[in-house]
Each structure stands twice: as structure tokens, then as C-alpha cells.
Amino acid sequence: MKSSELLDTCADRWEAGFGWAQRCLARNAANEPAPATSKDAVACCSIGMLLRCAKEFDGIGIASTYLTNYLLIDPVYAISVWNDATSRTKEEVIHAFRGAAELARSAKD
């Protein structure tokens, strides 16, 4: 799976109604933290959704690099800190994943 496909798949899942989470990789229906790849997960943060959609894909690091490049944030700042900003919205996250997918496509990835 190319990075662009992974990023688009993440955005597709959120747009299809999967929940978005903050302050943990994923949450279950009781709003408790859950493993991102668990069948009980009903919401994922940015990193959790990358893990959920990729499963064992080894390009998560590459896809996250496109995301940090799109967001113009230092990788040390971390996607999780960006995701967990109090004012952050699910729509902003989807938009960022789509933008990062475009960057990946322009690099033929």
C-alpha cells in the first residue's frame, strides 16, 4: 500500500462515520481507551487510525512524514500533540490527511 493510499483510507474511514479520538490511540463505545486495531474501537486519533488502517504495513513512518510535512510541524512536535490540541476538529484532521495524501501522490508514493 502506498502512503497516499494509506492516508486516503484513514480519511475515508472518518468520513464514513468512524469516530475521531484525542488523548489516546483509540476509544471504545464506553469512551474508554482501547487498542487502535481492536474490533471494539469506535474512534481513533491520527496515529491510531494510521495503525488501524495499515495493520502491519511498514510505511507508517513514511506516511506520518508526509503528514508532518503537510502540517509544517517538526516531527519532534509530534502528530499526537497536533491531534490533541483542544481546538482541533475531526474535519481539520481529515483535511490534513487528504493534503498529506496529495503530497505523497506528488512524490509518486
C-alpha positions in Angstrom: 0.0 0.0 0.0 1.4 3.4 -1.0 1.5 6.2 1.6 -1.1 8.2 -0.4 -3.5 5.2 -0.3 -3.0 4.8 3.5 -3.6 8.4 4.2 -6.7 8.5 2.0 -8.0 5.3 3.6 -7.8 6.9 7.0 -9.7 10.0 5.8 -12.2 7.7 4.1 -12.9 5.9 7.4 -13.5 9.1 9.3 -15.7 10.5 6.5 -17.7 7.2 6.6 -18.6 7.8 10.2 -15.8 6.2 12.2 -15.1 8.4 15.3 -12.1 10.6 15.9 -10.3 10.4 19.3 -8.0 12.6 21.3 -5.6 11.8 24.2 -5.4 8.0 23.3 -4.9 5.9 20.2 -8.5 4.7 20.2 -11.7 4.6 22.3 -14.4 2.0 22.6 -18.2 2.6 22.8 -17.9 3.3 26.5 -15.4 6.1 25.6 -12.6 4.2 27.3 -9.1 3.8 25.8 -8.8 0.8 23.5 -6.2 -0.7 21.2 -6.3 1.0 17.8 -6.7 -2.3 15.9 -9.3 -3.7 18.3 -12.7 -4.6 17.0 -14.1 -2.7 20.0 -12.6 0.6 18.8 -15.1 3.1 17.6 -12.8 6.1 17.4 -9.1 6.7 16.6 -6.7 9.6 16.8 -4.4 10.4 13.9 -1.7 7.8 14.8 -4.3 5.3 15.9 -6.1 5.5 12.5 -2.8 5.1 10.7 -2.2 1.9 12.8 -5.7 0.7 12.3 -5.7 1.1 8.5 -2.1 -0.1 8.0 -2.2 -3.0 10.4 1.2 -4.4 9.5 2.2 -2.0 6.8 5.7 -0.9 7.4 5.2 2.5 5.8 3.5 4.2 8.7 6.7 6.2 9.3 6.7 7.4 5.7 3.0 8.3 5.8 3.4 10.2 9.0 6.4 12.1 7.5 4.0 13.3 4.7 1.6 14.4 7.4 4.1 16.4 9.3 5.4 17.9 6.1 1.9 18.9 5.1 1.2 20.4 8.5 4.6 22.1 8.6 5.3 20.8 12.0 8.5 19.5 13.4 8.4 15.7 13.9 9.6 16.3 17.4 6.4 18.4 17.9 4.6 15.2 17.0 1.4 14.4 15.3 -0.2 13.4 18.6 0.3 16.8 20.1 -1.2 18.4 17.0 -4.1 15.9 17.0 -4.8 16.6 20.7 -5.0 20.4 20.5 -8.1 21.4 22.3 -9.5 23.4 19.4 -8.7 20.6 16.8 -11.7 19.2 14.9 -12.3 16.0 13.0 -12.7 18.0 9.8 -9.3 19.5 10.2 -7.7 16.1 10.7 -9.5 14.7 7.6 -8.3 17.8 5.6 -4.7 17.3 6.8 -4.8 13.6 5.8 -6.1 14.5 2.4 -3.4 17.1 2.0 -0.7 14.7 3.1 -2.0 12.1 0.6 -1.7 14.7 -2.2 2.0 15.3 -1.1 2.6 11.6 -1.2 1.0 11.3 -4.7 3.1 14.1 -6.0 6.2 12.1 -4.8 4.7 9.0 -6.5 4.2 7.3 -3.2 
